[in-house]
């Protein structure tokens, strides 16, 4: 018995867009850098996330989550390295929430 292929509509709902896949990869990178307390690398990921966030302006849930995440990560970067623990926890929580929306 041959399996039928799903209609295009169903296939498009199953597959994530390239922007969502890229955003997920960038969020994973930012998560790792915040966990390692690597400000320079986290700044690079934050910059890339800020650029791709423009693709999600029509999705208010993701757009708002990214706005909160970018604000928190900016605050984390501005915090003295020795005092980043609490700000880092907040960034990691926001990354998890944003990833859950994807």
Secondary structure, DSSP 8 states (H G I E B T S, - for coil): -------HHHHHHHS--HHHHHHHHHHHHHHHHHHHT-HHHHHHHHHHHHHHGGGGTT-HHHHHHHHHHHHHHHHHHHS-GGG-HHHHHHHHHHHHHHHHH-
